[in-house]
Amino acid sequence: MLVSPTAVKAELVQPNFTQGSMNSTTTTTVDIEETITTTTYGAALSKWSGDNITHTSASSGGIVDEDSIFTLTTPGSDFSLEVVTRAASQIIELIEVDRTISQESTTVSLSVFSQ
């Protein structure tokens, strides 16, 4: 048997395209749930207001003392009296806000390539 050398050749491969492009779209959605609570506390309060009323207190301690006396300035006439007392640290206002914040963003990319 006779063996003869053979030549091996490589062929150049050309791609089938000369240019192209690619689109990409990314959408991101974010939902934030938020709760805000605002609490207002009051100081101790003792006050009165009225018409045709006089207040006296021997100890001058105010309207919450045991010796506090309200009398009519002009007996027999119309009168009004409002007394407000509140202990310290009582909640006088409470605000609660619940909300959802939604945000959506879209990114579009275009890639162009050529040979």
N, C-alpha and C positions, 0 to 999 in steps of 0.2 A: 504494500500500500504506500502510496505516495502522499506526502503531506506538503501542501503548498501554503505559504502565508497569505492571509486575507487582510485587506485593508478595512479598517473600521472608520466610518465618518459620522460626525454629529451634525444633525440638521438644526438650523436656526429656527426657533419657533416664534412667530409673530402673534401678539394678542389679536383678538377679533374686534377690538374696539379701539377708537382713537380718542374718545372723550366720554365723560359721563358726569352724573351728579347724584347726590343722595340727600333726601330730605329727612329730618328728624324732628318730631314734635313731642315735647314733654310737658305734661300738665300736673301741677302740684296743688293739692287742696289742704288747707289747714283750718281746723275748727278749734277755737279756744272757748271753753266754758268758764265763765268768771262769776264769782259771787262777791259782792262788796257789802259789808255790814258797817253801818255807822251808828254808834250808840252815844247819846248825850246824857250825861249824869248831871243832876242839879245839886246845888248847895242847899243847906238848910234854909228854910224860908218861913217866916212868920210875919204876915202883914194883914192889915185890915183897911177897908175903905167903906165909906158910907155917907149918907146925908142925914143931918139932924141927929148925929150920934157923937157922944163924947166918951173917950176911953180914959180910965184912971187905973193906976196900979201903985200901991204903997211901996212896993219894992223896986219900982221902975224897971222891972225885969222884962216887960213886954207882954204881949197878949196871951202867951202860953202859961204864964205864972198863975198860981191858984188865986191870987188876990186881984186878978184882972177883972175890971168891972166896966161894962158898957151901959151907958145911960142915955136917955133921950135929952137932947139939948133943949128942945121946946116940947114939953109934954102935950100930947093930943094932936100934934102935927104929923104929917106923913114922914116916914123914915125908910132908909134902906141900909143894910149892913152886909158886907161880904168879908169873910174871914178865910184866909188861905194859910195853911200850915203844911210843910213838907219836910220830911227827914232828909238829912244829907245822904248823898249817893243813890238816891232814887233815880230810876230811868225816867227821863222826861220826854225823850224822843228816840225812836228806833227806826232807822231807814235800812231796808234791805233791797239790793238791786241784783237781780239775776239776769245775765245776758250771755248770748253766744255771739262770738265774732267769727265770721267765716271769711277766709281769704283764698283766692284762687289765682295762680300765676301760670302762664304758658310761655314756654321757650321754644322758638322755632329755629332750627339750624339748617343751613344749606351748605353742602360740601360739593365743590366742583373740581374735577380732576381731568387731566388730559395726558396723552402720551407724547 
